[in-house]
Amino acid sequence: MDTIEYKIYIDDVVRRVETARLRVSGHHIVKTVAVSKYSTSDEVKKLYEIGQRAFGENKVQDLKEKSNELEELPLEWHFIGNLQKNKINNLLDVNPTLFQALDSLELALELQKKLQARDMTLDCLLQINSANEESKHGFTPETAIESYKKIQSECPNIKLKGVMSIGAHSEDKEVVKKSFLTTYAIYKELPDATICSMGMSGDFELAIECGSNMIRLGSLMFNK
Ligand SMILES: *Cc1c(COP(=O)(O)O)cnc(C)c1O
């Protein structure tokens, strides 16, 4: 697609997000993070030129490479993947805008140590495994609230801003909806939480309907 065609395509995506958010309320703002994990830096740049500012990666190495290559652009980088303990320092070198996948207490404690040593803070979201799926990382709905508060009190350099979840892996829309509503109910219980990140290319409209205010669109934004 040339730039004009791509712009028309993105306008349509933006319209879909807008329609979904207005169904909730005119006051309900939804932020879109463009997930560039299947895309090149050139493609990120093209989307930037159309107006997109927030991008997400799920591998530290890719985040590092793309943020370096595009250093001159005023982009916001989100890390949305599972973080191995031995990659924490590499992530902190990039200093992302938001780490969306804080998925265990053990990781939080290790992250806290590294942040403290560098005298820096990091905005994070607690990842919720809302349908208790073996294949997914994150806190179970049963332990999420208690863990969130524990991290808030024990990890002062971790600035928790809310929750992130991937919708249940199911063809049944009701099952996916239930997983989003579970995450949203947890979000509502958290004091000071402002971000409820849920919804991807295949289910973002449903996620917004369930209260999401941050969606992570990969294949749809890059037309893959
Ligand atoms: C890949 C990924 C996305 C985007 O997925 P699409 O289906 O391509 O929109 C969103 N969130 C996470 C955590 C991902 O790993």
The ligand as a Tripos MOL2 file, in Angstrom:
@<TRIPOS>MOLECULE
LIG
   15    15     1     0     0
SMALL
NO_CHARGES

@<TRIPOS>ATOM
      1 C1          1.1510   -9.6040   19.7240 C.3       1 LIG1
      2 C2          0.4650   -9.0010   20.8630 C.ar      1 LIG1
      3 C3         -0.5880   -8.0960   20.6450 C.ar      1 LIG1
      4 C4         -1.1080   -7.7180   19.2710 C.3       1 LIG1
      5 O1         -1.6910   -8.8220   18.6510 O.3       1 LIG1
      6 P1         -2.6000   -8.6590   17.3270 P.3       1 LIG1
      7 O2         -3.5420   -9.8040   17.3860 O.co2     1 LIG1
      8 O3         -1.6600   -8.7420   16.1790 O.co2     1 LIG1
      9 O4         -3.2930   -7.3660   17.4030 O.co2     1 LIG1
     10 C5         -1.1810   -7.5300   21.7710 C.ar      1 LIG1
     11 N1         -0.7860   -7.8380   23.0260 N.ar      1 LIG1
     12 C6          0.2250   -8.6950   23.2610 C.ar      1 LIG1
     13 C7          0.6150   -8.9710   24.6800 C.3       1 LIG1
     14 C8          0.8790   -9.3040   22.1970 C.ar      1 LIG1
     15 O5          1.8680  -10.1740   22.4470 O.3       1 LIG1
@<TRIPOS>BOND
     1     1     2 1
     2     2     3 ar
     3     2    14 ar
     4     3     4 1
     5     3    10 ar
     6     4     5 1
     7     5     6 1
     8     6     7 2
     9     6     8 1
    10     6     9 1
    11    10    11 ar
    12    11    12 ar
    13    12    13 1
    14    12    14 ar
    15    14    15 1
@<TRIPOS>SUBSTRUCTURE
     1 LIG1         1 GROUP 0 **** ****
